[in-house]
Amino acid sequence: ENALINNIEFNESGGVSSVVGTFVGSTGTKPYPIASGSKNARSVSDSRETSIHNALQKIRIVATQLRMANRHVETAHRLYRMASNMRFIQGRKANNVVAA
């Protein structure tokens, strides 16, 4: 969808084709490896991006209820992304982190 593909290769071995390379997500924070035969190649980044997107929706709900400006939503989203990248939210409920 919103991914930038970099360094993609197509391999064929024994009649089986595969794709190997890296992609950079829409946030552009860092590249992640992709391989067509690997089940978990994108799961970490996809899971984190999904969590961050869901948190943004929750942040917007809270901000709407508190009648906060959009700049506060953007700031809270950046802080949530930073906390996610530093694995601060791991083991904590997203609602609690969003509320904090």
N, C-alpha and C positions, 0 to 999 in steps of 0.2 A: 504494500500500500504506500506508505510514506517512508520508504527505505532507499538508501543510496547504496548500490552494489559497487564494490571495489575489488579488483583482482579475482575475477571469476574464471574458473577453468572447467573444462568438460573432460572427463576421463572415461575410457572404455576399456574394460578388462574382462575377458572371458564372456563376452556378449552382454555384460552388464554395464550400463552407463551410469555415471555419477557426476555430481556438480560439487566443486570445492571452491571456496572463496571466503570473503568477508563482506559484511554489510554494516552500514552505519544507520542507526535508527533516526527517526525524525528529529530527535533531540540533538543528535550529532555529538554525543558525549564521548563515545569510543566505539571502535569497530568490534564486531563479534564474529567468530568463525561460523561458517555454514558448511554443511556437508549433507548431501542428499541421503546418504546411508545412515546418518546419525540421528537418533531419536531426540536427544536433548541438546542439540547444537544451539538452538535459539530459545530454549525454554527459560533460561535464566533472564535474559534480556526481555523477552516477551512478558514474563511474569512480573518483572519489575515495572515495565512500562504500563502494563495493565493496572497494577497497584497504584501507580502515580496518577494515571488517568482517572481511576475511581476516586482517589483522594481529592482530585480537583473538583469533581462533581459534588463531593461532600462539603468541600470548602465553600463552593458557591452557594450551597443550600444554607449553611451556617451564616455566611455573609449576607445573604438575602434576608434571612430572619432578623439579623442585627442591623440591617440597613447600612452596611458598610460599602465604601467606595470600591471600584474595581481594582484600584492600585493595591488595596489591602489583600484582595484575592490573589493577585499576581505575586505579591511578596510572600504570602502564606504558601503558595504553590512552590515557589523557589525554595523556601525553607524545608518543605516536605520532601522535595526532590533531593536536596542536600542530605537530609536525614536518611533518606532511602539509600542514597549512594554510599553513605557511611555506615549503613546497616543498623542504624539506630532504631528503626521501626521493627526490626526482626523480633518476633516474639511478643509484640505489643499489638493491641487492637487498633486498627486504622482510625476508628472513631475517636479513640482517646488521643492519638497523635494529632489528628485534625483539630480537635477541641483545644489542645494545648497550644 
